[in-house]
Amino acid sequence: MMSASFPPAQPGPATDLLLAEELNLFLQEHEKNYKAGESKPREIGMPFLLMAPGSDTGVLLIHGLMAAPAEVREWADFLHAGGLTVYAPRLSGHGTSSGDLSTRNAQDWLASVDRGHALLKTCCTKILVAGFSTGAGLALQSVILKPRDFEAVIAVSAPLRFKSFSSRFADLLHGFNLCCLRCGQGRLAVEFVKNDADNPHINYLLCPVSSFVQVKKLMRSVRRRLADIQIPALIIQGRHDPKVAPESGPAIYERLGSHQKRFAWIDFNRHGIVLGPIAREVFKEVESFLSVCRLIDFPK
């Protein structure tokens, strides 16, 4: 375990209150936006907190686009086993339906992350932020916006550049859709595209075109200010990722301002690398990074 002069994390009324508010918000939005045949069981979208009372350090762990907190559950369990408190927030518009997601934007997602950070602050004195895919972009943006609030950042498969046709041309398609709606020709709009989901029991099978636009807007903002990130950083990228252009990882790594930074390839041909057997390779890199940075010593 990490040695520190701070008191260990302890759950209290403030933690319980904020967690209850997030759970209630999810349940209300799940009921309001539930769509038979599309919406997943509630346990998939439920935000969760794993307390490690003996530690003062927490991890804010952020899932990806069209996913839900269940996507990062294996990662959370791994970190928790290492003695860290972990909170996995639910990003606005997720865990409900694609129609709900189509009404949300990157600022809504950042607000969800901010509430997660506020929750962790009630029980931890040191906080790391980590995320997968769009969640990785949100993790980087959170550090850029709040540079003094995090000890380190871990970004796995952050989508600085996309590979798929639908995502690369999302801005044009979104503009066409807006024109159709303004002209009263909404029936011509293509508001959703098919999602080739790695984890169909978690992911939406349809993605709002507007969400692609929001992710690209987020990542343009991140790209401009990567040099502002000064804290320890780990960047991980799938070498044969079919959705996020693999050069995204090295490009982020090179632009970071951190003096203590690390990059790792994961040799895999799918986008989803934080669930299933391949996730062990990701977790090994995370363990090594946290140990080298003396943020935590995992049990042998």
C-alpha positions in Angstrom: 0.0 0.0 0.0 1.0 3.6 -0.6 2.5 5.3 2.4 1.0 8.8 3.2 0.5 11.2 6.0 -3.1 11.7 5.2 -5.9 9.9 7.0 -7.3 6.9 5.2 -10.5 7.1 3.2 -13.7 6.8 5.2 -17.2 6.8 3.9 -19.5 9.3 5.6 -22.8 11.1 5.3 -21.6 13.4 2.5 -20.4 10.4 0.4 -23.6 8.5 1.0 -25.7 11.5 0.1 -23.9 12.2 -3.2 -23.9 8.5 -4.2 -27.6 8.3 -3.4 -28.3 11.4 -5.6 -26.4 9.8 -8.5 -28.2 6.5 -8.1 -31.6 8.2 -7.9 -30.8 10.3 -11.0 -29.9 7.2 -13.0 -33.1 5.3 -11.9 -35.3 8.3 -12.9 -33.6 8.7 -16.3 -33.6 5.0 -16.9 -37.4 4.8 -16.3 -38.0 8.0 -18.3 -36.0 6.9 -21.4 -36.4 3.2 -21.2 -36.9 1.6 -24.7 -37.9 -2.0 -24.9 -35.4 -4.1 -26.9 -32.7 -1.4 -26.6 -32.3 -0.4 -23.0 -30.1 -2.6 -20.8 -30.9 -3.9 -17.3 -30.4 -1.3 -14.7 -27.3 -2.9 -13.2 -25.4 -2.2 -16.4 -25.9 1.5 -16.1 -25.7 1.9 -12.4 -22.8 4.1 -11.1 -20.8 2.3 -8.4 -18.4 3.1 -5.6 -15.8 0.5 -4.3 -14.4 1.7 -0.9 -11.0 0.9 0.3 -11.1 2.2 3.9 -7.4 1.6 4.5 -6.3 4.0 1.7 -6.5 7.8 1.2 -6.4 7.5 -2.6 -9.3 7.2 -5.0 -9.7 6.6 -8.7 -12.3 8.4 -10.9 -12.9 5.8 -13.6 -14.8 6.9 -16.7 -16.5 4.6 -19.2 -16.7 5.2 -23.0 -19.3 6.5 -25.5 -22.5 4.3 -25.8 -21.3 2.3 -22.8 -22.0 2.4 -19.1 -20.2 1.9 -15.8 -20.3 -1.9 -16.3 -17.8 -1.4 -19.0 -15.1 -0.5 -16.5 -16.1 -2.9 -13.7 -13.2 -5.4 -14.3 -10.8 -2.5 -14.2 -12.4 -1.1 -11.1 -12.2 -4.5 -9.4 -8.5 -4.7 -10.3 -7.8 -1.2 -8.8 -9.8 -1.9 -5.7 -7.9 -5.2 -5.1 -4.8 -3.0 -5.2 -6.1 -1.0 -2.3 -7.7 2.0 -4.1 -11.2 3.4 -3.6 -12.8 3.5 -7.1 -15.9 5.5 -8.3 -17.3 4.8 -11.7 -19.7 7.6 -12.7 -22.4 7.2 -15.3 -22.0 9.7 -18.1 -25.2 11.7 -18.9 -27.3 9.9 -21.5 -25.7 6.5 -20.9 -27.2 3.4 -19.5 -30.6 4.5 -20.7 -31.2 4.7 -24.5 -29.6 6.1 -27.6 -32.5 8.6 -27.9 -31.5 10.0 -24.5 -27.9 10.1 -25.5 -28.8 12.1 -28.7 -29.9 15.0 -26.5 -26.7 15.3 -24.5 -23.4 17.0 -25.2 -19.8 16.9 -24.0 -20.5 19.5 -21.3 -23.1 17.2 -19.9 -20.6 14.4 -19.8 -18.0 16.6 -18.1 -20.6 17.6 -15.5 -21.1 13.9 -14.7 -17.4 13.6 -14.2 -17.3 16.7 -12.0 -20.0 15.2 -9.8 -17.9 12.0 -9.5 -14.9 14.0 -8.5 -16.9 15.8 -5.9 -18.1 12.5 -4.5 -14.5 11.1 -4.3 -13.3 14.3 -2.5 -15.7 13.5 0.4 -13.8 10.2 1.2 -10.3 10.6 -0.4 -7.5 13.1 -0.2 -5.7 12.1 -3.4 -7.5 11.3 -6.6 -6.4 9.7 -9.9 -8.5 10.0 -13.0 -8.6 7.3 -15.7 -10.9 6.4 -18.6 -11.4 4.3 -21.7 -12.1 5.7 -25.2 -14.3 8.8 -24.8 -13.9 8.4 -21.1 -10.1 8.7 -21.6 -10.8 12.0 -23.5 -12.9 13.2 -20.6 -10.1 12.2 -18.2 -7.6 14.3 -20.1 -9.9 17.2 -20.3 -10.6 17.1 -16.6 -6.9 17.4 -15.9 -6.6 20.3 -18.3 -9.5 22.1 -16.6 -8.5 21.2 -13.0 -4.8 20.7 -13.1 -4.4 20.7 -9.3 -7.2 18.2 -8.5 -5.5 15.0 -9.8 -2.4 13.0 -8.9 -2.1 11.2 -12.3 -4.1 10.4 -15.4 -4.5 7.2 -17.3 -6.0 7.3 -20.9 -6.8 4.1 -22.7 -7.7 4.4 -26.4 -8.5 8.1 -26.3 -10.1 9.0 -29.7 -7.9 11.8 -30.9 -8.6 10.4 -34.5 -11.2 8.0 -35.7 -11.0 5.4 -38.4 -14.6 4.7 -39.2 -16.3 6.4 -42.1 -19.4 7.4 -40.1 -17.4 9.1 -37.4 -15.0 10.9 -39.8 -17.9 12.4 -41.7 -20.1 13.0 -38.7 -19.9 16.8 -38.9 -21.1 16.8 -42.4 -23.9 14.4 -41.7 -24.9 16.3 -38.6 -25.1 19.5 -40.6 -27.3 17.8 -43.1 -29.6 16.6 -40.4 -29.9 20.1 -38.9 -30.8 21.4 -42.4 -33.5 18.8 -42.8 -35.0 19.6 -39.4 -35.0 23.3 -40.1 -36.7 22.8 -43.4 -39.3 20.5 -42.0 -37.8 17.4 -43.7 -36.9 15.5 -40.6 -37.8 12.2 -42.3 -34.7 12.6 -44.4 -32.3 13.1 -41.5 -29.9 10.3 -40.6 -29.7 10.8 -36.8 -28.3 7.4 -35.9 -25.7 5.1 -37.3 -25.2 1.4 -36.5 -22.7 0.7 -33.8 -20.6 -2.5 -34.2 -20.5 -3.1 -30.4 -17.7 -5.0 -28.8 -19.9 -5.6 -25.8 -23.5 -5.6 -27.0 -24.7 -6.5 -23.5 -23.4 -3.1 -22.4 -23.2 -0.9 -25.5 -25.9 0.8 -27.4 -26.4 -0.7 -30.9 -27.2 2.7 -32.4 -25.0 5.8 -32.0 -26.4 9.3 -32.4 -24.5 11.2 -35.1 -24.6 14.2 -32.8 -22.6 12.2 -30.2 -19.8 11.7 -32.7 -19.7 15.4 -33.3 -19.5 16.0 -29.5 -16.6 13.6 -29.1 -14.7 15.2 -31.9 -15.3 18.6 -30.4 -14.1 17.4 -27.0 -10.9 15.9 -28.5 -10.1 19.0 -30.5 -10.2 20.9 -27.3 -8.0 18.3 -25.6 -5.5 18.3 -28.5 -4.9 22.0 -28.2 -4.0 21.8 -24.5 -2.2 18.5 -24.0 1.0 20.4 -23.2 -0.7 21.8 -20.2 -0.9 18.4 -18.6 2.0 18.2 -16.2 1.1 15.3 -13.8 2.2 11.7 -14.4 0.4 10.2 -17.3 0.0 6.8 -18.8 -1.3 6.5 -22.4 -2.4 3.1 -23.7 -3.5 2.3 -27.3 -4.6 -0.8 -29.1 -2.2 -1.5 -32.0 -4.9 -2.6 -34.4 -7.9 -0.7 -33.1 -10.6 -0.7 -35.8 -12.4 2.4 -34.4 -9.8 4.8 -33.0 -6.9 5.4 -35.3 -3.9 3.7 -33.5 -1.7 6.8 -34.1 -3.9 8.6 -31.6 -2.0 7.1 -28.7 1.5 8.2 -29.8 0.2 11.6 -30.8 -1.3 12.2 -27.4 1.9 11.0 -25.7 4.1 13.2 -27.7 2.1 16.3 -27.0 1.8 15.8 -23.2 3.7 18.3 -21.0 4.3 15.7 -18.3 7.9 14.9 -17.4 6.7 11.6 -16.0 4.8 9.9 -18.8 4.6 6.4 -20.3 3.1 4.9 -23.5 2.2 1.3 -24.1 0.8 -0.6 -27.1 -1.7 -3.4 -26.6 -1.5 -5.9 -29.5 -5.2 -6.5 -30.2 -7.5 -6.0 -33.1 -10.6 -4.7 -31.3 -11.4 -1.4 -29.7 -12.6 -2.8 -26.4 -9.5 -3.7 -24.3 -10.7 -3.1 -20.8 -13.0 -6.2 -20.6 -12.2 -9.8 -21.1 -8.8 -11.6 -21.3 -7.0 -8.8 -23.1 -7.8 -6.5 -20.2 -5.1 -8.3 -18.2 -2.5 -6.7 -20.5 -3.9 -3.3 -19.9 -4.0 -3.8 -16.1 -0.3 -4.9 -16.1 0.6 -1.6 -17.7 -1.5 0.3 -15.2 0.0 -1.6 -12.3 3.5 -0.9 -13.5 2.8 2.8 -14.0 1.3 3.3 -10.6 4.1 1.4 -8.9 6.8 3.3 -10.7 5.1 6.6 -9.9 4.9 5.4 -6.3 1.2 6.0 -6.3 0.5 2.5 -5.0 2.2 -0.8 -4.4 0.0 -3.7 -5.5 0.0 -6.8 -3.4 2.2 -9.6 -4.7 
